[in-house]
Amino acid sequence: MYENERQNGENGILISDNFLSSTIAAVRNVIPRNEHILAALKGTFKEYLICTDKSVHIIKKGFMTGHTFGNGDFKMPYANVTNAEVDFHVLSGYFELSSGGLQNKRYNFWSNDAEDDPCKQPNVISLNSSAEAALFRKAADFIMEKAAEAKQPQVVYEQQPENAFSAADEIRKYKELLDMGAITQEEFEAKKEQLLNL
């Protein structure tokens, strides 16, 4: 376990220590009340990755992210996630969340162009240390696991009530009675006709 991470709850999801409680309170106002935070990480600037039980949020605040007033909240349901990756080099890098329709491109932490700057992109978080990159790699793995779960077909089993009536089962019972000689062929045929017409 890294020095700047701690376990959160029973499922062992990580919250970085530099994600202060005051920041959690500020971000909590952005996250819908019906979503439970499972993981929370802070990027280089006021950039936050929040994984809830329903979706992934990238929240951006402050001048460096282009949100001097207010904030940006990029929200993506797990079922829409196609990739979560960390691209980190010697001194800098970024975390990027992708889905169908989002154009992936290479960003440069040192760029003066807003188009190439990761902190200005809604689906990207800038990173400036290998410790941050390691935490975000764990988060990327977690997000991809949740995305795979969300894409699994949901099997719905139709549960019949305990007193559910099955004509085939009843006919089978009467056939056994006929074979044992407990009822006549005419009685079996009459009961079978009755059961099939229900």
Order of alpha helices (4+ residues) and beta strands (2+ residues): beta-beta-alpha-beta-beta-beta-beta-beta-beta-beta-alpha-alpha-alpha
